[in-house]
Amino acid sequence: MYLVRRTDDGRAIGGFGFFGPPDELGHVEFGYGLVPSARGAGLATEAVGLALRFASAWGARVAAADTDVRNIASQQVLLKNGFSEIRRDDALVYYRRRFGAERLA
């Protein structure tokens, strides 16, 4: 788990975590969140982008995440970082992104 901190005062404003290293197929899943006062400034988009570069450098080939169906802001974060919606149910929207030129399976 990583803390997301403000650069101006160093206060923790959120977190980001992988649910483990890439598996044998290179799949990795993650989650993130920000305190309400830190939302809307692009920090989650930036944190997810940085983490994806890190995961790719360590062998990840596919990243997955999900978000509450009502959390439009989080859905936008994932879309801005190149994720595609792969399915949804009553509670969650599931996203996936493949690194490189490979297509989604």
TIVO-2410 file (N, C-alpha, C; in nm, 3 decimals):
# residues 105
REC num residu      c1      c2      c3 atome chaine
REC   1      M   0.084  -0.118   0.000     N      A
REC   1      M   0.000   0.000   0.000    CA      A
REC   1      M   0.088   0.123   0.000     C      A
REC   2      Y   0.049   0.220  -0.075     N      A
REC   2      Y   0.121   0.346  -0.084    CA      A
REC   2      Y   0.029   0.458  -0.039     C      A
REC   3      L   0.084   0.553   0.033     N      A
REC   3      L   0.009   0.673   0.070    CA      A
REC   3      L   0.022   0.775  -0.041     C      A
REC   4      V  -0.086   0.844  -0.067     N      A
REC   4      V  -0.083   0.957  -0.158    CA      A
REC   4      V  -0.074   1.081  -0.069     C      A
REC   5      R   0.030   1.162  -0.092     N      A
REC   5      R   0.052   1.279  -0.008    CA      A
REC   5      R   0.051   1.406  -0.092     C      A
REC   6      R   0.009   1.513  -0.027     N      A
REC   6      R   0.017   1.645  -0.091    CA      A
REC   6      R   0.163   1.687  -0.091     C      A
REC   7      T   0.202   1.755  -0.199     N      A
REC   7      T   0.341   1.801  -0.205    CA      A
REC   7      T   0.363   1.928  -0.125     C      A
REC   8      D   0.259   2.007  -0.105     N      A
REC   8      D   0.279   2.134  -0.035    CA      A
REC   8      D   0.296   2.118   0.117     C      A
REC   9      D   0.223   2.023   0.178     N      A
REC   9      D   0.235   2.008   0.324    CA      A
REC   9      D   0.264   1.865   0.369     C      A
REC  10      G   0.273   1.770   0.276     N      A
REC  10      G   0.306   1.633   0.309    CA      A
REC  10      G   0.196   1.554   0.376     C      A
REC  11      R   0.075   1.608   0.385     N      A
REC  11      R  -0.035   1.537   0.450    CA      A
REC  11      R  -0.082   1.420   0.365     C      A
REC  12      A  -0.112   1.309   0.431     N      A
REC  12      A  -0.168   1.192   0.362    CA      A
REC  12      A  -0.312   1.225   0.321     C      A
REC  13      I  -0.343   1.201   0.195     N      A
REC  13      I  -0.476   1.232   0.143    CA      A
REC  13      I  -0.543   1.112   0.079     C      A
REC  14      G  -0.474   0.999   0.078     N      A
REC  14      G  -0.534   0.881   0.017    CA      A
REC  14      G  -0.437   0.765   0.015     C      A
REC  15      G  -0.475   0.663  -0.058     N      A
REC  15      G  -0.391   0.545  -0.067    CA      A
REC  15      G  -0.410   0.473  -0.198     C      A
REC  16      F  -0.313   0.390  -0.230     N      A
REC  16      F  -0.314   0.309  -0.351    CA      A
REC  16      F  -0.251   0.176  -0.315     C      A
REC  17      G  -0.307   0.067  -0.363     N      A
REC  17      G  -0.247  -0.063  -0.334    CA      A
REC  17      G  -0.274  -0.166  -0.441     C      A
REC  18      F  -0.171  -0.246  -0.469     N      A
REC  18      F  -0.186  -0.363  -0.555    CA      A
REC  18      F  -0.231  -0.478  -0.466     C      A
REC  19      F  -0.310  -0.569  -0.520     N      A
REC  19      F  -0.355  -0.685  -0.444    CA      A
REC  19      F  -0.256  -0.800  -0.458     C      A
REC  20      G  -0.132  -0.767  -0.482     N      A
REC  20      G  -0.025  -0.865  -0.497    CA      A
REC  20      G   0.056  -0.835  -0.620     C      A
REC  21      P   0.165  -0.908  -0.638     N      A
REC  21      P   0.248  -0.889  -0.757    CA      A
REC  21      P   0.178  -0.946  -0.880     C      A
REC  22      P   0.230  -0.916  -0.999     N      A
REC  22      P   0.171  -0.978  -1.119    CA      A
REC  22      P   0.173  -1.131  -1.106     C      A
REC  23      D   0.063  -1.195  -1.146     N      A
REC  23      D   0.057  -1.341  -1.139    CA      A
REC  23      D   0.135  -1.402  -1.255     C      A
REC  24      E   0.126  -1.533  -1.271     N      A
REC  24      E   0.205  -1.602  -1.374    CA      A
REC  24      E   0.170  -1.558  -1.516     C      A
REC  25      L   0.054  -1.499  -1.535     N      A
REC  25      L   0.014  -1.447  -1.666    CA      A
REC  25      L   0.039  -1.297  -1.679     C      A
REC  26      G   0.092  -1.236  -1.573     N      A
REC  26      G   0.120  -1.093  -1.575    CA      A
REC  26      G   0.003  -1.005  -1.538     C      A
REC  27      H  -0.099  -1.064  -1.475     N      A
REC  27      H  -0.217  -0.988  -1.434    CA      A
REC  27      H  -0.196  -0.928  -1.295     C      A
REC  28      V  -0.239  -0.804  -1.278     N      A
REC  28      V  -0.231  -0.736  -1.150    CA      A
REC  28      V  -0.361  -0.659  -1.127     C      A
REC  29      E  -0.404  -0.654  -1.002     N      A
REC  29      E  -0.527  -0.581  -0.967    CA      A
REC  29      E  -0.492  -0.480  -0.859     C      A
REC  30      F  -0.562  -0.368  -0.858     N      A
REC  30      F  -0.532  -0.262  -0.763    CA      A
REC  30      F  -0.658  -0.190  -0.719     C      A
REC  31      G  -0.642  -0.111  -0.614     N      A
REC  31      G  -0.748  -0.024  -0.565    CA      A
REC  31      G  -0.688   0.105  -0.514     C      A
REC  32      Y  -0.769   0.208  -0.502     N      A
REC  32      Y  -0.721   0.339  -0.458    CA      A
REC  32      Y  -0.837   0.419  -0.401     C      A
REC  33      G  -0.803   0.525  -0.331     N      A
REC  33      G  -0.904   0.614  -0.278    CA      A
REC  33      G  -0.841   0.742  -0.226     C      A
REC  34      L  -0.917   0.847  -0.227     N      A
REC  34      L  -0.874   0.977  -0.176    CA      A
REC  34      L  -0.976   1.028  -0.075     C      A
REC  35      V  -0.928   1.106   0.022     N      A
REC  35      V  -1.020   1.170   0.113    CA      A
REC  35      V  -1.103   1.271   0.033     C      A
REC  36      P  -1.227   1.297   0.074     N      A
REC  36      P  -1.314   1.386  -0.003    CA      A
REC  36      P  -1.253   1.523  -0.036     C      A
REC  37      S  -1.179   1.580   0.056     N      A
REC  37      S  -1.125   1.715   0.030    CA      A
REC  37      S  -1.016   1.716  -0.077     C      A
REC  38      A  -0.962   1.600  -0.115     N      A
REC  38      A  -0.856   1.593  -0.215    CA      A
REC  38      A  -0.907   1.553  -0.354     C      A
REC  39      R  -1.033   1.525  -0.363     N      A
REC  39      R  -1.089   1.478  -0.491    CA      A
REC  39      R  -1.109   1.594  -0.589     C      A
REC  40      G  -1.106   1.561  -0.717     N      A
REC  40      G  -1.134   1.659  -0.821    CA      A
REC  40      G  -1.015   1.738  -0.870     C      A
REC  41      A  -0.896   1.705  -0.822     N      A
REC  41      A  -0.776   1.779  -0.863    CA      A
REC  41      A  -0.685   1.697  -0.954     C      A
REC  42      G  -0.729   1.581  -0.998     N      A
REC  42      G  -0.648   1.498  -1.086    CA      A
REC  42      G  -0.546   1.410  -1.015     C      A
REC  43      L  -0.549   1.407  -0.882     N      A
REC  43      L  -0.449   1.330  -0.808    CA      A
REC  43      L  -0.467   1.179  -0.827     C      A
REC  44      A  -0.588   1.131  -0.830     N      A
REC  44      A  -0.611   0.987  -0.850    CA      A
REC  44      A  -0.568   0.946  -0.990     C      A
REC  45      T  -0.599   1.027  -1.089     N      A
REC  45      T  -0.558   0.998  -1.226    CA      A
REC  45      T  -0.406   0.988  -1.234     C      A
REC  46      E  -0.339   1.081  -1.171     N      A
REC  46      E  -0.192   1.081  -1.172    CA      A
REC  46      E  -0.137   0.959  -1.097     C      A
REC  47      A  -0.192   0.929  -0.981     N      A
REC  47      A  -0.144   0.816  -0.901    CA      A
REC  47      A  -0.162   0.684  -0.976     C      A
REC  48      V  -0.278   0.666  -1.040     N      A
REC  48      V  -0.302   0.543  -1.115    CA      A
REC  48      V  -0.203   0.534  -1.232     C      A
REC  49      G  -0.181   0.643  -1.302     N      A
REC  49      G  -0.086   0.642  -1.413    CA      A
REC  49      G   0.055   0.604  -1.370     C      A
REC  50      L   0.100   0.662  -1.259     N      A
REC  50      L   0.233   0.630  -1.207    CA      A
REC  50      L   0.242   0.483  -1.166     C      A
REC  51      A   0.140   0.435  -1.100     N      A
REC  51      A   0.140   0.296  -1.054    CA      A
REC  51      A   0.139   0.199  -1.172     C      A
REC  52      L   0.069   0.233  -1.279     N      A
REC  52      L   0.066   0.147  -1.397    CA      A
REC  52      L   0.204   0.138  -1.462     C      A
REC  53      R   0.274   0.249  -1.467     N      A
REC  53      R   0.411   0.247  -1.521    CA      A
REC  53      R   0.500   0.158  -1.434     C      A
REC  54      F   0.485   0.169  -1.305     N      A
REC  54      F   0.560   0.087  -1.211    CA      A
REC  54      F   0.528  -0.061  -1.233     C      A
REC  55      A   0.401  -0.095  -1.241     N      A
REC  55      A   0.359  -0.234  -1.259    CA      A
REC  55      A   0.411  -0.291  -1.391     C      A
REC  56      S   0.404  -0.212  -1.496     N      A
REC  56      S   0.453  -0.256  -1.626    CA      A
REC  56      S   0.603  -0.284  -1.622     C      A
REC  57      A   0.677  -0.198  -1.554     N      A
REC  57      A   0.822  -0.217  -1.542    CA      A
REC  57      A   0.856  -0.344  -1.466     C      A
REC  58      W   0.764  -0.390  -1.380     N      A
REC  58      W   0.787  -0.511  -1.301    CA      A
REC  58      W   0.718  -0.633  -1.360     C      A
REC  59      G   0.680  -0.626  -1.487     N      A
REC  59      G   0.631  -0.744  -1.556    CA      A
REC  59      G   0.481  -0.757  -1.572     C      A
REC  60      A   0.404  -0.661  -1.524     N      A
REC  60      A   0.259  -0.670  -1.544    CA      A
REC  60      A   0.226  -0.654  -1.691     C      A
REC  61      R   0.135  -0.735  -1.738     N      A
REC  61      R   0.089  -0.726  -1.877    CA      A
REC  61      R  -0.057  -0.681  -1.885     C      A
REC  62      V  -0.133  -0.705  -1.776     N      A
REC  62      V  -0.274  -0.668  -1.772    CA      A
REC  62      V  -0.305  -0.614  -1.632     C      A
REC  63      A  -0.376  -0.502  -1.626     N      A
REC  63      A  -0.418  -0.444  -1.499    CA      A
REC  63      A  -0.570  -0.448  -1.492     C      A
REC  64      A  -0.622  -0.472  -1.373     N      A
REC  64      A  -0.767  -0.478  -1.353    CA      A
REC  64      A  -0.805  -0.397  -1.231     C      A
REC  65      A  -0.924  -0.339  -1.236     N      A
REC  65      A  -0.978  -0.262  -1.124    CA      A
REC  65      A  -1.130  -0.263  -1.137     C      A
REC  66      D  -1.196  -0.234  -1.027     N      A
REC  66      D  -1.341  -0.218  -1.032    CA      A
REC  66      D  -1.379  -0.099  -0.947     C      A
REC  67      T  -1.499  -0.049  -0.970     N      A
REC  67      T  -1.548   0.066  -0.895    CA      A
REC  67      T  -1.700   0.056  -0.882     C      A
REC  68      D  -1.750   0.121  -0.781     N      A
REC  68      D  -1.894   0.125  -0.758    CA      A
REC  68      D  -1.963   0.186  -0.880     C      A
REC  69      V  -2.079   0.133  -0.917     N      A
REC  69      V  -2.151   0.183  -1.034    CA      A
REC  69      V  -2.187   0.331  -1.021     C      A
REC  70      R  -2.196   0.381  -0.898     N      A
REC  70      R  -2.231   0.523  -0.878    CA      A
REC  70      R  -2.110   0.614  -0.874     C      A
REC  71      N  -1.990   0.558  -0.874     N      A
REC  71      N  -1.869   0.638  -0.861    CA      A
REC  71      N  -1.817   0.678  -1.000     C      A
REC  72      I  -1.884   0.774  -1.059     N      A
REC  72      I  -1.851   0.820  -1.194    CA      A
REC  72      I  -1.709   0.879  -1.199     C      A
REC  73      A  -1.668   0.949  -1.095     N      A
REC  73      A  -1.534   1.008  -1.093    CA      A
REC  73      A  -1.427   0.899  -1.103     C      A
REC  74      S  -1.442   0.791  -1.030     N      A
REC  74      S  -1.344   0.682  -1.036    CA      A
REC  74      S  -1.347   0.614  -1.173     C      A
REC  75      Q  -1.464   0.602  -1.229     N      A
REC  75      Q  -1.474   0.545  -1.365    CA      A
REC  75      Q  -1.397   0.631  -1.464     C      A
REC  76      Q  -1.407   0.763  -1.448     N      A
REC  76      Q  -1.334   0.854  -1.536    CA      A
REC  76      Q  -1.182   0.842  -1.517     C      A
REC  77      V  -1.138   0.822  -1.393     N      A
REC  77      V  -0.996   0.802  -1.365    CA      A
REC  77      V  -0.944   0.682  -1.444     C      A
REC  78      L  -1.018   0.573  -1.440     N      A
REC  78      L  -0.975   0.452  -1.511    CA      A
REC  78      L  -0.978   0.472  -1.661     C      A
REC  79      L  -1.082   0.534  -1.713     N      A
REC  79      L  -1.089   0.559  -1.857    CA      A
REC  79      L  -0.975   0.649  -1.905     C      A
REC  80      K  -0.943   0.751  -1.827     N      A
REC  80      K  -0.831   0.841  -1.863    CA      A
REC  80      K  -0.697   0.768  -1.865     C      A
REC  81      N  -0.689   0.658  -1.791     N      A
REC  81      N  -0.565   0.580  -1.787    CA      A
REC  81      N  -0.568   0.460  -1.881     C      A
REC  82      G  -0.657   0.463  -1.978     N      A
REC  82      G  -0.657   0.362  -2.084    CA      A
REC  82      G  -0.731   0.234  -2.054     C      A
REC  83      F  -0.812   0.232  -1.949     N      A
REC  83      F  -0.890   0.112  -1.917    CA      A
REC  83      F  -1.016   0.108  -2.001     C      A
REC  84      S  -1.066  -0.014  -2.020     N      A
REC  84      S  -1.193  -0.035  -2.089    CA      A
REC  84      S  -1.285  -0.111  -1.995     C      A
REC  85      E  -1.411  -0.074  -2.000     N      A
REC  85      E  -1.510  -0.148  -1.921    CA      A
REC  85      E  -1.527  -0.285  -1.982     C      A
REC  86      I  -1.521  -0.389  -1.897     N      A
REC  86      I  -1.537  -0.524  -1.949    CA      A
REC  86      I  -1.669  -0.587  -1.907     C      A
REC  87      R  -1.727  -0.540  -1.796     N      A
REC  87      R  -1.860  -0.585  -1.755    CA      A
REC  87      R  -1.906  -0.502  -1.636     C      A
REC  88      R  -2.033  -0.518  -1.603     N      A
REC  88      R  -2.088  -0.453  -1.484    CA      A
REC  88      R  -2.200  -0.538  -1.428     C      A
REC  89      D  -2.224  -0.520  -1.300     N      A
REC  89      D  -2.338  -0.584  -1.236    CA      A
REC  89      D  -2.412  -0.476  -1.158     C      A
REC  90      D  -2.499  -0.514  -1.067     N      A
REC  90      D  -2.578  -0.415  -0.994    CA      A
REC  90      D  -2.494  -0.325  -0.906     C      A
REC  91      A  -2.376  -0.372  -0.863     N      A
REC  91      A  -2.295  -0.297  -0.768    CA      A
REC  91      A  -2.166  -0.239  -0.825     C      A
REC  92      L  -2.103  -0.311  -0.918     N      A
REC  92      L  -1.969  -0.274  -0.962    CA      A
REC  92      L  -1.955  -0.267  -1.113     C      A
REC  93      V  -1.859  -0.185  -1.156     N      A
REC  93      V  -1.817  -0.180  -1.296    CA      A
REC  93      V  -1.673  -0.231  -1.296     C      A
REC  94      Y  -1.643  -0.327  -1.384     N      A
REC  94      Y  -1.512  -0.390  -1.391    CA      A
REC  94      Y  -1.436  -0.338  -1.513     C      A
REC  95      Y  -1.309  -0.307  -1.491     N      A
REC  95      Y  -1.225  -0.250  -1.596    CA      A
REC  95      Y  -1.098  -0.331  -1.613     C      A
REC  96      R  -1.043  -0.325  -1.733     N      A
REC  96      R  -0.917  -0.392  -1.762    CA      A
REC  96      R  -0.838  -0.308  -1.861     C      A
REC  97      R  -0.706  -0.317  -1.845     N      A
REC  97      R  -0.616  -0.253  -1.941    CA      A
REC  97      R  -0.500  -0.347  -1.967     C      A
REC  98      R  -0.472  -0.368  -2.094     N      A
REC  98      R  -0.358  -0.448  -2.134    CA      A
REC  98      R  -0.245  -0.353  -2.171     C      A
REC  99      F  -0.125  -0.384  -2.126     N      A
REC  99      F  -0.010  -0.302  -2.156    CA      A
REC  99      F   0.045  -0.336  -2.294     C      A
REC 100      G   0.105  -0.239  -2.360     N      A
REC 100      G   0.165  -0.262  -2.491    CA      A
REC 100      G   0.060  -0.270  -2.600     C      A
REC 101      A   0.096  -0.335  -2.708     N      A
REC 101      A   0.010  -0.341  -2.825    CA      A
REC 101      A  -0.084  -0.460  -2.822     C      A
REC 102      E  -0.086  -0.538  -2.715     N      A
REC 102      E  -0.171  -0.656  -2.708    CA      A
REC 102      E  -0.318  -0.617  -2.694     C      A
REC 103      R  -0.404  -0.704  -2.736     N      A
REC 103      R  -0.549  -0.679  -2.726    CA      A
REC 103      R  -0.603  -0.744  -2.600     C      A
REC 104      L  -0.717  -0.693  -2.555     N      A
REC 104      L  -0.782  -0.751  -2.438    CA      A
REC 104      L  -0.829  -0.892  -2.467     C      A
REC 105      A  -0.815  -0.977  -2.367     N      A
REC 105      A  -0.861  -1.115  -2.382    CA      A
REC 105      A  -1.004  -1.127  -2.335     C      A
***
